[in-house]
């Protein structure tokens, strides 16, 4: 009786292993099918990221680019959006021209609505204030209604 039970368990385990292997095969084939489908966002980023990085490093090799601009990928519209603070500098004009020539309508330049230097000043002020609070024994954040 014990021997029959052990054989049954062994056959059950082998059957589970075979089912697992066959489901893995289905997963691999479905992954292959998915990888053959094109993803427009991935294709867009594969094309524009090297161009953007090359242009930025060409125009701003040693400087802090955040003083001039920041950028993000608008994946809904398949565009690279540059938020420009110092648009009248020669570096920014050259970057704008190069990216427009190389990417066409895939790149958009907008005037930034903030000043990164003012943001850094505010960050420094908040950091200094938090440091003073720590030195005086602690702090807590709560709202007074």
Beta strands, then each sheet from edge to edge (+ up, - down):
strand 1: 69-74
strand 2: 79-84
strand 3: 107-111
sheet 1: 1+ 2- 3-
end
